Every structure is written in C-alpha cells, then in structure tokens.
Amino acid sequence: MRTAAIDCGTNSIRLLIADVADDDRTLTDVVRVMRVVRLGEGVDTTGRLSDAALERTFTAAREYAGLIDLHGADRIRFVATSATRDAANRDEFAAGIHDLLGVHPEVVSGEEEAALSFDGALSVLPAEASAGEDSLVLVVDLGGGSTEFVAGTAAGVTASISMDMGCVRFTERYLASDPPTTAEITTMENEVQRLIADAALRVPFDRVTRLIGVAGSITTVTAHALRLPEYSPAEIHGAELDQALVARAATELLEMTRDQRAALPYMHPGRVDVIGAGALIWRTITAHLGVATGGRVVTSIASEHDILDGIALSQSSGN
C-alpha cells in the first residue's frame, strides 16, 4: 500500500510518500521532502498564524499536492502539531489545506504526537534492544514549538508528555542577541530545567535504558558533532554520541553567530536562527538523563525516522 504522510510543525512542513510492506512495519521511501515555512512564527506572542506564514505553508502544500498526484497514494494523512494547536485562527489554516489536498488536517494532541514519534523513531533500534519490561526507551521529539517525551518498549508507549518548549518558541522568547548573551542563555536554561523536572513527574526518566532523539535540532547537533562535510541522513541515522560530545557540539552551536552557523555545510538555511535554542534544550535533556539514571544513560542515538514515519505507518492496513 502506498501512503502519503504530511507533518506540519511549527518550523517545517514535511511530506513522505512511501510504500508500506505486508508486515505493516516496513516503509520504502518514494519521496521525502521538507520545506521550512515557519508556520509558528509569532504565535507565542500573538496567538495567531500570520498571513505570511499561512501563505508560505499553502505554497508548500500546493507543491506536495502535485507530488502526490504524480506518484499516487492510497491514503493521505495530514497531521498538524504545536503551532496549530495554539492558534486562534486554525480554522483558516484547516480550510486552506483541505482546498489544496482534499483532506482535513488533524490537529493532534501532544500525547498522540508523542506516540507517533515513538512509533517512527523506534525503528533505529534492533527489536531486541527495545523489548522486555526492563528495557524502557525514551524518545525525545524536539520541535519548533513543543518537545515530546515518550517512554515505552516495542510493545507500546507506557508514558508521555508534551511540553511547550521548542527551538522557535524559545528563540523568540529568550535568545534575542547574536550571539546569545550569558544572561539570555542562563535564563533559558533555567526554564528548560524547570520543564524537564515537570516532565519527570509524568515520565519515569530514572528507569530509562536508551535515549533516542528525533527532529531537526537533534540531527543538526549530531551532524555538527560528527563534523560532516554535508548533511547526510545515512550517517546521522543511528549515530550514538556520548553526553560529553553532545554537550560540546551543542555549546559550540549555541555560542556561534548566525553567520557562523550559516556557513556550516550541514546547516539548513531555515534552521540557522533557531538551532541555538534547540541545541541548548538537547544539551540540557541529555545531561539530565545522565543524572536521573545514575549514569546508566550516558549516550543518545539520533534517528532520522520520526513522527513522519509514524504517520505513514499509522495508515497501514494493520493499524
């Protein structure tokens, strides 16, 4: 079965057209595309999707409609996340998407977003690494407007929470300077630590055995840590980094100027101005997990498979 999955987040909108194997678990990519549209620009302040942001998103959706027509799909699912949940004019967004793609965008809850991300990300691990009651995997999906923490095993999700903490939201809220000042970094880091502590009331960080990170901020930190000559999903996917290497790479990105970030060969232009906040969030999360688990979890694994893959898999005949 061929499916089309669209993930519309705060910073980017992505399309995956894929064939689902008979096992309902294996995807073969036909098309995988991302456009940075910054749908959530200013939402944290105004509570509305701006006209310019809507137009950028509709332009990308129009392109995606053409690709779906070209390659065909038995099913289409469009999932919208943090920015759209927060917007007072989300009905305008929904009507525009329906006109272009013929489907209604689903504004999923943070909990469902977490479950879809977990389903997609878990493929980075061999089955035996995520099986068993004592093998609790934590997937962190660090988006533009929110971060999802979801724990579980191959049998399914056991606990999850979505926090209003993302690279776009926190750049707009805390990191105004170029590069960020020490005071800005400290203020933001204190808030990140507070939100992680709140998340720990819901998700048992102390029982986690493996940590997987998904989404552009985390994969970009990984690319920087690996010093890649270009952005390479094949080299990033499955890369396991120790906490010290993550911290060093994240700190370097955080302390760079925008021009320095833009010059990096693996930096997407749409991520230049928000990667500092994303890197700070990921640095703080990995450090917290090392402490919460008594040093048991001191590495993290980057996954290029995430909510987009979960959306595609959710349309299989077995789901």
C-alpha positions as CSV (number, residue, x, y, z in Angstrom):
1,M,0.0,0.0,0.0
2,R,1.3,3.5,-0.9
3,T,0.7,6.2,1.7
4,A,1.3,9.9,1.8
5,A,2.1,11.4,5.2
6,I,2.4,15.1,6.0
7,D,3.8,16.5,9.2
8,C,3.2,20.2,9.7
9,G,5.0,21.6,12.6
10,T,6.0,25.0,14.0
11,N,9.1,25.3,11.8
12,S,8.7,23.0,8.9
13,I,6.2,21.0,6.8
14,R,7.3,17.6,5.5
15,L,6.0,15.0,3.1
16,L,6.7,11.3,2.9
17,I,5.2,9.2,0.2
18,A,6.1,5.6,1.0
19,D,5.2,2.0,0.2
20,V,4.2,0.0,3.3
21,A,5.3,-3.6,3.3
22,D,3.0,-6.5,4.1
23,D,4.3,-6.6,7.6
24,D,2.7,-3.2,8.2
25,R,6.0,-2.1,9.8
26,T,8.5,-1.5,7.0
27,L,8.5,1.6,4.8
28,T,10.2,2.1,1.4
29,D,10.5,5.8,0.6
30,V,9.3,7.1,-2.7
31,V,9.5,10.8,-1.9
32,R,10.7,12.5,1.3
33,V,10.7,16.4,1.2
34,M,11.0,19.2,3.8
35,R,10.2,22.8,3.4
36,V,10.9,25.3,6.2
37,V,7.8,27.6,6.3
38,R,7.9,28.8,10.0
39,L,4.2,28.4,10.4
40,G,4.5,29.2,14.1
41,E,6.4,32.5,13.6
42,G,5.0,34.9,16.3
43,V,2.3,32.5,17.5
44,D,3.8,32.5,21.0
45,T,3.2,36.3,21.1
46,T,0.1,36.9,19.1
47,G,-1.8,33.6,19.4
48,R,-2.5,33.7,15.7
49,L,-1.0,32.2,12.5
50,S,0.2,35.2,10.4
51,D,-0.9,35.8,6.9
52,A,2.7,35.4,5.6
53,A,3.2,32.1,7.5
54,L,-0.1,30.8,6.1
55,E,0.9,31.7,2.6
56,R,4.3,30.0,2.9
57,T,2.6,26.9,4.2
58,F,0.0,26.8,1.5
59,T,2.7,27.2,-1.2
60,A,4.4,24.1,0.2
61,A,1.1,22.2,0.4
62,R,0.4,23.1,-3.2
63,E,3.8,21.6,-4.2
64,Y,3.0,18.5,-2.1
65,A,-0.4,18.1,-3.8
66,G,1.4,17.9,-7.1
67,L,3.9,15.3,-5.9
68,I,1.0,13.1,-4.5
69,D,-0.8,13.4,-7.8
70,L,2.4,12.4,-9.7
71,H,3.3,9.4,-7.5
72,G,-0.2,8.4,-6.3
73,A,-1.2,7.3,-2.8
74,D,-3.9,5.0,-1.5
75,R,-4.2,7.1,1.7
76,I,-3.2,10.6,2.8
77,R,-2.9,11.8,6.4
78,F,-2.0,15.4,7.3
79,V,-1.0,15.9,10.9
80,A,-0.5,19.4,12.4
81,T,1.2,19.9,15.7
82,S,2.2,22.6,18.2
83,A,1.8,25.9,16.3
84,T,-1.7,25.0,15.1
85,R,-2.9,23.8,18.5
86,D,-2.0,27.2,19.8
87,A,-3.5,29.4,17.1
88,A,-6.9,31.2,17.3
89,N,-7.3,31.1,13.5
90,R,-6.6,27.5,13.0
91,D,-9.9,27.1,11.1
92,E,-8.5,29.3,8.3
93,F,-5.5,27.0,8.1
94,A,-7.6,23.9,8.0
95,A,-9.8,25.3,5.2
96,G,-6.8,26.2,3.1
97,I,-5.2,22.8,3.5
98,H,-8.5,21.0,2.6
99,D,-8.8,23.1,-0.5
100,L,-5.3,22.1,-1.6
101,L,-5.1,18.5,-0.6
102,G,-8.6,17.3,-0.1
103,V,-8.1,16.2,3.4
104,H,-8.7,17.8,6.8
105,P,-5.6,18.4,8.8
106,E,-5.7,16.6,12.1
107,V,-4.5,18.8,15.0
108,V,-3.3,16.0,17.2
109,S,-2.8,16.3,20.9
110,G,0.7,16.3,22.4
111,E,0.2,12.8,23.6
112,E,-0.8,11.4,20.2
113,E,2.1,13.4,18.7
114,A,4.4,11.6,21.1
115,A,3.1,8.2,20.3
116,L,3.5,8.8,16.5
117,S,7.1,10.0,17.1
118,F,7.8,6.9,19.2
119,D,6.5,4.6,16.6
120,G,8.6,6.1,13.9
121,A,11.8,6.5,16.0
122,L,11.9,3.0,17.5
123,S,13.0,1.6,14.1
124,V,16.5,2.9,14.8
125,L,16.9,0.1,17.4
126,P,17.1,-3.6,16.8
127,A,13.9,-5.3,18.1
128,E,15.8,-7.0,21.0
129,A,17.1,-3.6,22.3
130,S,13.6,-2.3,22.9
131,A,11.9,-5.4,24.1
132,G,11.3,-6.5,27.7
133,E,9.9,-4.9,30.7
134,D,13.3,-3.7,31.9
135,S,14.2,-2.1,28.5
136,L,12.5,1.3,28.7
137,V,13.3,3.5,25.7
138,L,12.8,7.3,25.9
139,V,12.2,9.1,22.6
140,V,12.6,12.9,22.7
141,D,11.0,14.8,19.7
142,L,12.4,18.3,19.9
143,G,10.2,20.5,17.6
144,G,9.8,24.2,16.9
145,G,7.0,24.8,19.4
146,S,7.0,21.8,21.7
147,T,9.1,18.9,22.9
148,E,7.6,15.4,23.4
149,F,9.0,12.9,25.9
150,V,7.6,9.4,25.3
151,A,8.8,6.3,27.1
152,G,7.9,2.7,26.1
153,T,9.0,-0.6,24.7
154,A,8.4,-2.4,21.4
155,A,5.0,-3.3,23.0
156,G,3.9,0.3,23.0
157,V,4.0,3.6,24.9
158,T,3.9,3.5,28.7
159,A,4.2,7.2,29.5
160,S,4.4,10.5,27.6
161,I,4.1,14.2,27.9
162,S,4.3,17.3,25.6
163,M,5.9,20.4,26.9
164,D,5.6,23.9,25.4
165,M,9.4,24.1,24.8
166,G,10.8,24.2,21.3
167,C,13.5,25.9,19.2
168,V,11.3,28.5,17.6
169,R,9.3,29.3,20.7
170,F,12.3,29.6,22.9
171,T,14.4,31.6,20.4
172,E,11.6,34.2,20.2
173,R,11.2,34.1,24.0
174,Y,14.8,34.1,25.2
175,L,17.6,34.4,22.7
176,A,17.3,37.9,21.2
177,S,21.1,38.6,20.8
178,D,23.5,37.5,18.1
179,P,25.2,35.5,19.6
180,P,23.1,35.0,22.7
181,T,24.4,36.6,25.9
182,T,25.3,34.7,29.0
183,A,22.3,36.2,30.8
184,E,19.9,35.0,28.0
185,I,21.4,31.5,28.0
186,T,21.1,31.2,31.8
187,T,17.5,32.4,31.8
188,M,16.5,30.0,29.1
189,E,18.4,27.1,30.6
190,N,16.7,27.6,34.0
191,E,13.3,27.4,32.3
192,V,14.3,24.3,30.3
193,Q,15.5,22.6,33.6
194,R,12.2,23.5,35.2
195,L,10.1,22.0,32.4
196,I,12.2,18.8,32.3
197,A,11.6,18.5,36.1
198,D,7.9,18.8,35.4
199,A,8.1,16.2,32.7
200,A,9.8,13.8,35.1
201,L,6.7,13.8,37.2
202,R,4.9,12.1,34.3
203,V,7.6,10.1,32.6
204,P,9.9,7.8,34.6
205,F,13.3,9.1,33.5
206,D,15.1,7.1,36.2
207,R,14.0,3.8,34.6
208,V,15.2,4.7,31.0
209,T,17.8,2.4,29.4
210,R,18.1,4.0,26.0
211,L,17.6,7.6,24.7
212,I,16.7,8.4,21.1
213,G,16.4,11.9,19.8
214,V,14.5,13.0,16.7
215,A,13.8,16.1,14.6
216,G,16.0,18.7,13.0
217,S,17.6,20.3,16.0
218,I,18.9,17.0,17.3
219,T,20.0,15.7,13.9
220,T,21.8,19.0,13.3
221,V,23.6,18.8,16.6
222,T,24.6,15.3,15.6
223,A,25.9,16.4,12.2
224,H,28.0,19.1,13.9
225,A,29.4,16.6,16.5
226,L,30.4,14.3,13.6
227,R,31.9,17.2,11.6
228,L,30.1,16.0,8.5
229,P,31.1,17.7,5.2
230,E,27.4,17.9,4.3
231,Y,24.0,16.9,5.8
232,S,23.9,13.1,5.4
233,P,20.8,11.3,6.8
234,A,22.6,7.9,6.3
235,E,25.5,8.9,8.6
236,I,23.2,10.7,11.1
237,H,20.6,7.9,11.4
238,G,21.6,5.6,14.2
239,A,24.7,7.7,15.3
240,E,25.3,7.2,19.0
241,L,27.1,10.0,20.8
242,D,28.2,10.3,24.4
243,Q,26.9,13.0,26.6
244,A,30.2,15.0,26.6
245,L,30.3,15.1,22.8
246,V,26.6,16.2,22.6
247,A,27.4,19.0,25.2
248,R,30.4,20.2,23.3
249,A,28.7,20.3,19.9
250,A,25.5,21.9,21.3
251,T,27.5,24.6,23.2
252,E,29.5,25.5,20.0
253,L,26.3,25.9,18.0
254,L,24.7,28.0,20.8
255,E,27.6,30.4,21.1
256,M,28.1,30.9,17.3
257,T,26.8,33.9,15.5
258,R,24.1,33.5,12.8
259,D,26.7,34.0,10.1
260,Q,29.0,31.3,11.5
261,R,26.1,28.8,11.7
262,A,25.0,29.7,8.2
263,A,28.5,28.8,6.9
264,L,28.3,25.2,8.2
265,P,27.9,22.8,5.3
266,Y,25.2,20.7,7.1
267,M,23.1,23.6,8.3
268,H,19.7,24.0,6.7
269,P,19.0,27.7,6.0
270,G,15.7,27.6,7.8
271,R,17.4,26.4,11.0
272,V,20.2,28.9,11.2
273,D,18.4,31.3,13.6
274,V,16.8,28.7,15.9
275,I,19.4,26.0,16.2
276,G,21.0,27.7,19.3
277,A,17.8,27.2,21.3
278,G,17.4,23.7,20.0
279,A,21.0,22.8,20.9
280,L,20.6,24.2,24.4
281,I,17.4,22.2,25.0
282,W,19.0,19.0,23.8
283,R,22.2,19.6,25.8
284,T,20.1,20.0,29.0
285,I,18.0,17.0,28.4
286,T,20.9,14.6,27.8
287,A,22.7,15.9,30.9
288,H,19.5,15.4,32.9
289,L,19.1,11.8,31.8
290,G,22.7,11.0,32.8
291,V,21.9,12.2,36.3
292,A,18.4,10.8,36.6
293,T,19.6,7.3,35.6
294,G,22.6,7.4,37.9
295,G,25.0,7.4,34.9
296,R,23.3,4.4,33.2
297,V,22.2,6.5,30.1
298,V,25.3,8.5,29.0
299,T,24.8,8.2,25.2
300,S,22.0,9.2,22.9
301,I,21.0,7.9,19.5
302,A,19.9,10.2,16.6
303,S,17.0,8.9,14.5
304,E,16.0,10.3,11.0
305,H,12.8,8.3,11.4
306,D,10.3,10.2,13.5
307,I,6.7,11.4,13.6
308,L,6.6,11.5,9.8
309,D,7.3,7.7,9.6
310,G,4.8,7.1,12.4
311,I,2.1,9.0,10.4
312,A,2.8,6.8,7.4
313,L,2.8,3.6,9.4
314,S,-0.5,4.6,11.1
315,Q,-2.3,4.3,7.8
316,S,-1.2,0.7,7.2
317,S,-3.9,-2.0,7.0
318,G,-2.9,-3.4,10.3
319,N,-3.4,-0.1,12.2
